[in-house]
C-alpha cells in the first residue's frame, strides 16, 4: 500500500472511530449490558472498509453534508451481521477481529439483542442526523434498507445457511455473494455518492463498480480462508473447507479464483474511471482490496 493511500485510510478510520464514540449510546446507558455489547462489537476496530468506501465515494464530487453519520450507520449494520454470523446457530465462531466474538464475550441472548439494536440504530442515525436534508436522508435510508433486506443481504445469508455442505453450482454461489457481500459494499459506495446529488448515469456507474468490487472482495475472502492463518486474518480459517462450503476456491481452485478476482476488480475500476471525479483514492483502494492479506 502506498503512503498516500495509507494516510487517507487512516484519516477515514479516525473519522469513523470518532463518529462511533460520539454517536453511539454510552456503555452505561440502561440496559448497560446491551449497550456495552453494542460498543464492544463496534469499537473492536477492524478495517472499516465500508466506511472507507463511503468516505472515498463522497470525496469524488462536492459534498453537501458531513458523511460521518452515514459511515457510522453502515458500520452499525455491518457489525450486526458479524455478530449474528458468529452465533452458534449460524457460523459458530468464537473469534472476531482477533478477540472473542460478541456471544463469547457476553452471552448468546445479549449478542442477538445487540445485533438487533445495531440494525435498528443504523436507520435511527440516518433519520436523525440528516433530517434537515430530507431528500438525502431518504436516499441514504433507501440504499441501506434495499441492500440489507430479505432479497439482498439477509437473503444471501439464508441461502448460504441452506446450502452449507451441499455442492453448489456457479450461479447459486454468485447469488449468495452478490447479496451477502456485494450488496452492502455497493450500498457504501452509493451512499457516499448520494452526498453529491448524482444523476442516474453516475448512480449506474457506481452500482456497476460496487457489484464487481463486491464479488472480487468475496472471492479474495474465500482465498484467504483457504490460505491464511488466524493470527493474520483475525478470525478462524479453514472453516469453509471444514463445513464443506462451496466457495470460489472449491469451484475454481486458487489460481482460478485469483483470476476471477482480478477480472471483477478490473471491471470495477473501469466503471469508476467512467464515473470520474476525484477518484484516485477510490481507484487505489479497489486495487488494494484485491491484493490484501487480511
N, C-alpha and C positions, 0 to 999 in steps of 0.2 A: 504494500500500500504506500503510495507516495505521501510525502509530508503534508502537502496542502489538503489532500482528502482526509488524512488522519485528523488534522486540526479542525476541519469543518465538521467531521463526525463527532469529535469531542465537544465542539460548541453546541451541536444539536442535542447531544446526550445531556449536557449541562442544563439546557433549556427544559428538556422534558423531566429531568430529575427534580429541578426546582419547581416545575409545574405540579408534579406528583405530590411533593411535600406541601405545597401551598393549597392545592385544590381538593385533596382527599380529606375525609373526616379524620380528626386526630385519633390516635390509637386508643386513648382513654375514653372516647365518646361511647356512651352506653348504647348497645351492649359491647363492653370493652373487648371481649374475646373475639367477636366477629370483626370489629374494626382493626384489631391487632392482626388478625389473619389476613385481612384485605391488604393492609400496609406491608406485612411480611412478604406477601407474594409480589406486590408491586415494587417494593424497594430493593428487591434482591439484585436488581441491575439487569444483566443480560445485554444483548447487543443493541436493543432499542431500534431494530431495523424498520419497523413500521412507522414510528415517529420520524426517523431519519428520512424515509422516503416521502412522508408527508411534508416535512420542512423543505426538502430539496425541490419538491414539486411546487410548493408555494413561492419559492425563490425564482422560478422561471420568469415570471412577469410581475408587474407592480401588484403588491398585496394590499387588499383593502381592510384587513384586520389582523390581529395577532393570532397565529395558528396554534399557539401553545396549548390552549384548552382542547383543541381538536386532536392534537398529538397525544395528550394525556387520555382522552376518551378512547382512541383506538387502542392504546396500550392497556386500558382497563378491559376492553373487550377481548383482546388477545390473551391477557393474563387469565381471565375467566376460563377461556378454552383450555389453557395449560393446566389449571387447577383440576378441571373436570376430566381432561385426558388422563391425568395421572392417577385418578381414583381406582381402587381395586376392581371395580366393575367394568372398567374400560381397559386402560393400558397397565394398571397395577404397577406404577413406578414410584419408588420411594426417593428418587433423586431428581432435582430440577435445578438447572443453573448452578450446579456444584454444591448444593446443600439440600437438606431434607425438603421434599415436596410438602405442600400445604397440609394434606391429610396426615402425613407422617409427623409433622411438627406439632399439629394441633390434634384434630381427630376427624373422622370421615364426615360426620354431620356438619361440623363447622366449615370444613372445606367446601362442601356442597353449597352451603349458605353464603360463604364468602364469594364463590364464583357467581352465584345468583345476584348478589349485591353489586359486584363489579359490572356485570352485564347491564343491570338497570342503571347504575351510576354513569355509565358511558353516555347514555341518552339524556339523563338529567343534566349532565355537564354541558352538552351541546345546546340544549334548550335554554339553559340559564345564561351561559356565557355569551351566546350570540343572539339573544332575544331581541336586541335592539337592531339587528340586521336580519329580519325575518326571512328574506329570500335566501340568504347564505345559510341560516340555521336550517331551513327546510331542506336545502340541497345536501348539507352535511349529514343530517339525520337520515335522509333518504338513502344516500350512498352507503352508510354504515348498516342501516337496517336491511337493505336489499342484499348486501354481501353476507350478512351473518344469520339469515333466516333458514327456514326448513328446506328451501330449494337450493340453497348455496352452502354455506359453511357447515351448518348442522346436518344438512342432507348428505354432504360428503363424508362427515364423520359417521353417520348412520350406516352408509354403505360400506365404509371401512370396517366397522364393527361386524356387520352382517357377513362380510366376505373373508373374515380372518380364517386362515387355514385352508382356504379354497384356492385352486388355481384360477387366476384372473386373466381375461383377455385384455389386450391393449386399450380397448375402448372403455371398459369398466375402470381400469386403473386411471386412465386420463380423466374420467368423470370425477373420481374421488379427489384427484389432485387439483383439478380445475376449481373444485368447490371447497374442499377442506383447506387448501393452502392459497391458491391463486386469487380467490375472491377477496380475501382481506388485504392482500398486498395490492391488488388493483384498487380497492377502496382507499387505501392510504394515499396512493398517487392521485386519484380523482378528487379526494377531499382536499389535498394540498392545492391542486389546480383550481378548485372551486373558489379560492380566495382571490382570484383574478377575473372572475365572471367570464369563463371561457365560452366560446361558441361551440356548435355541435361538432364541427370538424376537429377542433382541438380536443374535445372530450373523447372523440372516437380514437384519435391517435393515442391518447393516454390509456384508454380501455385496451387497445391492442398491446401497448407496452406492458401493462400490468398482467395481462393474460400470459404473455410469453415469459416475462420475468418470474411469474408465479410457478409455471411449470419447470423452468430451469432451476429455481430455488428448491423445489421439492425433489427434483432428480439429484441435485447435489446433496440434499439431506439423506437420501437413500444411499448414496455413495459413501458419505461419512459414517452412516450407521454400520456399513459393511467393512470400513477400512480404518476408522479412528479408534481412540481409546477413551474411557470415561473421564480421565483427567483433562484431556484436551477438549473434549466435547461438553463436559459439564453435566452429562446425563448418561444413563446406561447405554451401551452399544450392543449390537448383535441381537437386539430384541426382535427385529423384523424377521431375521432368519429363524430364530428360536420359535417364533409364533407362526412360522411358515407363511408369512405375509408375502403377497405378490408385490414386488417393487420394480422399479426400472432396472435395478441391478439384476434381480431374479429373471426378468424377461429378456434383457439385452446384454447382460454381462457388464463388467466395469467399463471396458472401452466403449461399448455401445451406448451405455448410459452417459458417459462423458461427451460423446459425440452429440447425443440428443440435447444435453445441457447447453453445449456450445451453439447448436442450431437455434434454440429458443432464445438464448442471450443475444445472438446477432439480430434476430427478428425484433426483440425489444429495443435494441439500440437503433435500428432503422426507424422504428415508429417515433422514438424520442427525437431523433435528428430531424424528422419531418415536422414534429411539433415546434421545434425551435426554441427561442428564448435563451435565457442564461442557463444553458443545460450542461455545462462542463461537469459540475459536481454530480448531477444525476447520472450522466453517462459513465463517469468513473465509478460511481457506487454500484451500478448494474454490473460492470465488468468485475469489480471486486467480489461481488456476491457469488459469481461463478467460480472463482478461484479460492474462496475462503476455506479455512481448515477447521472451523468450528462454528 
